[in-house]
Amino acid sequence: MMTTESTPDLYRRLAATFSDRVDAVPADRWDAPSPCDGWTTRDVVAHVVETQTRMVGVVGLSLPDGPSVTDDPAAAWRHTRDAVQAILDDPAKASLEYDGHFGRTDLAATMRTFYCFDLVAHGWDIARAAGLDETVPDTDLDLLDAVVAQLGDSIRTDGVCGPAVDVPDDADRQTRTLATLGRRA
């Protein structure tokens, strides 16, 4: 990974960007189709909330009940973000181990890679669906590229990313990186 940020700081920064996008979704765009096949903007937020909630459960932790994504997607996301951040800020909780897809690991390592990856990729999905600024900073593209390299063929596992899409040879970096994730920028 290209960043020297601690895991709590990386999550905090990426969650803030994700939050800015979620908070900027116009009321009439929550049910707009997203780049994720069959998902609306609201569904993308629901996915992030659900997967982060499920991930902390893998190590025996839980998040307190919060607002419903159906009723208030932005509030549901903020609640999840704050609860996950509190866990990552607690070294004893962040270092809880489990047996993952690639062997023994801990919550912080998984949040640092896959779930921070999700914040960037799905942040772009939300921006695209809601008609917002879709720019992904180079440091975040570095993170996406590093996680893709780390996951290898597992990135194509059902429910992760679809097949890569072709782009022109002169496509910019963001377009190329998103294409590896099955997204058309």
Residue, then its C-alpha position, 0 to 999 in steps of 0.5 A: m500500500m502506498t500510504t504511510e497513514s495509520t489504519p485509523d487515519l486512513y479510514r477516517r480520511l476515506a470515510a470523510t470523503f465518502s461521507d461528503r459524497v453521501d451527504a451531497v446526494p440530492a433527494d431525487r437521486w437516492d433511487a437512481p441507478s448506480p454503476c453497480d448492476g442492479w443497485t441504486t445509490r441507496d443500495v450502494v450505501a446499504h452495501v457499505v453499511e451492511t458489509q462493515t457491520r458484518m465485518v466487525g461481527v467476524v471478530g465478535l464485535s457489533l455495532p449499536d443499532g442505528p438509523s435505517v438506510t431505507d429511511d435515511p441513508a446518510a444518517a445510517w452511514r454516519h452512524t456506521r462510520d462513527a462506530v467503526q472508527a471508534i473500533l479502529d481507534d481502539p488498538a485492542k479491538a482493531s487487532l482482534e484476529y480471525d481466519g480470513h480468505f488469505g489466512r490469519t489476519d486482524l480486523a485493522a488489516t482487513m479494514r485497511t485493505f478491502y474496506c478502505f478500497d470499498l470506500v473509494a470504489h463505492g464513493w465513485d459509484i455514488a458520485r456517478a449515480a448522483g451526478l457529483d464530482e467523480t474525481v478520485p485523488d491519485t493517492d486513492l487510486d494508488l490504494l485501489d491499484a495496490v488492493v487489486a494487485q494484492l487480491g489478484d484473481s480474488i477481485r473477480t469473486d462473485g460480489v466483489c468486482g465484475p470483469a475488467v472493461d476495455v478502455p482506449d490506450d489514451a485513457d486517463r489513470q482514473t478511467r484505467t483503474l476503474a476499468t480494472l474494477g469493471r466500471r466504465a468511467 
